[in-house]
Amino acid sequence: MRHLHALLLNLAGRGRRLQQRRLSRAEAETLSPGADHYAAYVGPPTEWDLMGATQFRLLCALGLRDHHKVLDVGCGSLRGGRFLLLYLDRGNYYGIEPNRWLIDDVVARELGEELIRLRAPRFSSRNDFDPSEFGTAFDFVIAQSIFSHAGPDIILPALRNLGRFLRPGGLILATFIHRETNREMPEEAPGWTYPGCTTYSAPRILELLGQAGMIGRMLPWYHPRQSWYAIASRHEDIPPEEFDVHLSGQVRSGFE
Ligand SMILES: C[S@@+](CC[C@H](N)C(=O)[O-])C[C@H]1O[C@@H](n2cnc3c(N)ncnc32)[C@H](O)[C@@H]1O
């Protein structure tokens, strides 16, 4: 009897989640980040557009060209991916996303199968940050709001894996949440924390990069809650500080 009750509850929960996934973008705006809808699971649903555009703009500011290959780690519902797969040459956008339903829903609801056939992005559902199955190296790897949910036990192997697949001159762009300005959140929580976040002090981020054999620095690019880092294996590949005047990415407010 207890098993039957649990089964019925489970079925009802699954039904509710499926119904939620079918909400329109406007209806989904009241959902909390992490809810089962392609525009909400990946962050505040009212920012789904903005957080995609800001990733694309950062890559363009850093010299992205159509012949480049881009790996979007934890690409989610293609917030940034939908801009990238249109801009890049056919087949040059790669995404890793263990929650495949996010890609399926955004393709069904926003992009369409025909676009996917034309632009030929490649996707993997792996959860170990290993892009070796794609058989290529990348000019840019972007990890937006991934390490802000990950403990050092995830970040270190992830950086080591991803670093092996950077082309000469290539960059990893990743966001972190700074401990210094977010003391109410946990610090360096191990494993994957979601939809909650975990924080790192600025010196600790640089230390983690060093432990993974990488170097990096913070970029002054706009993010409503997190901080962007440029990461590479060679010092000369990190954008010089003189270039920071071109890297504000600030968004005009009051125009919503
Ligand atoms: C906050 S969302 C960010 C999504 C996307 N980068 C964006 O900015 O829209 C975090 C994403 O990481 C994905 N994720 C969770 N574990 C992962 C893993 N082990 N490897 C890659 N992605 C993972 C989640 O499914 C989710 O889509």
The ligand as an SDF file (V2000), in Angstrom:
LIG
                    3D

 27 29  0  0  0  0  0  0  0  0999 V2000
   23.1740   27.6140  -14.5390 C   0  0  0  0  0  0  0  0  0  0  0  0
   23.0210   26.5080  -15.8810 S   0  0  0  0  0  0  0  0  0  0  0  0
   23.9340   27.3750  -17.1140 C   0  0  0  0  0  0  0  0  0  0  0  0
   23.5910   26.9340  -18.5080 C   0  0  0  0  0  0  0  0  0  0  0  0
   24.3050   27.7200  -19.6240 C   0  0  0  0  0  0  0  0  0  0  0  0
   25.7310   27.7200  -19.4750 N   0  0  0  0  0  0  0  0  0  0  0  0
   23.7700   29.1230  -19.6950 C   0  0  0  0  0  0  0  0  0  0  0  0
   24.4760   30.0660  -19.3500 O   0  0  0  0  0  0  0  0  0  0  0  0
   22.6160   29.2710  -20.0790 O   0  0  0  0  0  0  0  0  0  0  0  0
   24.0910   25.1550  -15.4480 C   0  0  0  0  0  0  0  0  0  0  0  0
   24.0590   24.0180  -16.4760 C   0  0  0  0  0  0  0  0  0  0  0  0
   25.0670   23.0460  -16.1700 O   0  0  0  0  0  0  0  0  0  0  0  0
   24.5480   21.7690  -16.5080 C   0  0  0  0  0  0  0  0  0  0  0  0
   25.3530   20.7320  -15.8400 N   0  0  0  0  0  0  0  0  0  0  0  0
   25.1400   20.1160  -14.6610 C   0  0  0  0  0  0  0  0  0  0  0  0
   26.1090   19.2120  -14.3910 N   0  0  0  0  0  0  0  0  0  0  0  0
   26.9580   19.2720  -15.4550 C   0  0  0  0  0  0  0  0  0  0  0  0
   28.1610   18.5560  -15.7940 C   0  0  0  0  0  0  0  0  0  0  0  0
   28.6790   17.6100  -14.9790 N   0  0  0  0  0  0  0  0  0  0  0  0
   28.7610   18.8370  -16.9610 N   0  0  0  0  0  0  0  0  0  0  0  0
   28.2530   19.7900  -17.7900 C   0  0  0  0  0  0  0  0  0  0  0  0
   27.1140   20.4870  -17.5140 N   0  0  0  0  0  0  0  0  0  0  0  0
   26.4830   20.2310  -16.3650 C   0  0  0  0  0  0  0  0  0  0  0  0
   23.0970   21.8640  -16.0490 C   0  0  0  0  0  0  0  0  0  0  0  0
   22.3060   20.8560  -16.6000 O   0  0  0  0  0  0  0  0  0  0  0  0
   22.7410   23.2690  -16.5190 C   0  0  0  0  0  0  0  0  0  0  0  0
   22.2460   23.2680  -17.8170 O   0  0  0  0  0  0  0  0  0  0  0  0
  1  2  1  0
  2  3  1  0
  2 10  1  0
  3  4  1  0
  4  5  1  0
  5  6  1  0
  5  7  1  0
  7  8  2  0
  7  9  1  0
 10 11  1  0
 11 12  1  0
 11 26  1  0
 12 13  1  0
 13 14  1  0
 13 24  1  0
 14 15  1  0
 14 23  1  0
 15 16  2  0
 16 17  1  0
 17 18  1  0
 17 23  2  0
 18 19  1  0
 18 20  2  0
 20 21  1  0
 21 22  2  0
 22 23  1  0
 24 25  1  0
 24 26  1  0
 26 27  1  0
M  CHG  2   2   1   9  -1
M  END
$$$$
